[in-house]
Amino acid sequence: MKVIIIEDEKPSARRLQRMVNQLGLEVDVLLHSVEESVQWFKANPHPDLIFLDIQLSDGLSFEIFESVKIESAIIFTTAYDEYALKAFKLNSIDYLLKPIDEDDLELAVEKFKTRIPRQEQVVLDFNEIKNLLVNPLERQFKKRFSVQVGQHLKLINSDDIECFYSENKGTYLHTNSGRNYLLNSTLDQLEQELEPDSFFRINRKFIVNINAIHDMVNYTNSRLEIKLNSYKDEQVIVARERVKTFKDWLE
């Protein structure tokens, strides 16, 4: 079985290569740009499976499909959310949100292994996807959330929320006034619904509001500790794989 990775960040590509190898799949090739990928596909037999990053150094990876007909199963690796991925019209197996989690990767690989790959041309509406990814401001994000307080419903504006967090299989929001409320949504769902300029998923457990951050401190293993205005229940740590993206988001 032939597997390749297309990822512009070489450390991320090598990390994913190690993770995939540990699951029993041998990654033969690492590619890092649209141009390099097009040249490789034109000169080599297509693999059984591609791990494909959406945003490459020289453009969106969909541009590869404009030059060559890909006949491989695809697992996308992306920082974009599920809303954007719903626009994809191709024979993708799955997608993985960055930073890639080992359990999510294993599930995606198992899904691939239990399916007989079909040799089909990848078909997609490139312009539709490109417009969606390039113009995220056209999306409508949630401005308020309703929470249950006894027998009553209470509305909380997004601007009044410091963070969202998961605990004991529940998802909570924490307000500027220091109150916690249980939600029916998951963090994955919230990540799709929140304004990305204001809210950032720093790890599997927390989404933070940029306006609630009052200090940031270097932490062990190249991570960052976030100090929020009122949330003090536990440490809020930016995952190592997300530190660079988080710093870019701050600017």
Buried (B, 14 or more C-beta within 10 A) or exposed (E): EBBBBBBBBEEBBBBBBEBBEEEEBEBEBBBBBBBBBBBBBEEEEBBBBBBBBBBBEEBBBBBBBEBBEBBBBBBBBBEBBEBBBEBBEBBBBBBBBBBBBEEBBBEBBEEBBEEEBEEEEBEBBEEEBBEBBEEBEEBEBBEEBEBEEEEEEEEBEBEBBBBBBBEEEEBBBBBBEEBBBEBEBBBBBBBBBBBBEBBBBBBEBBBBBEBBBEEBEEBEEEBBBBBBBBBEEEEBBBBBBBBBBBEEBEE
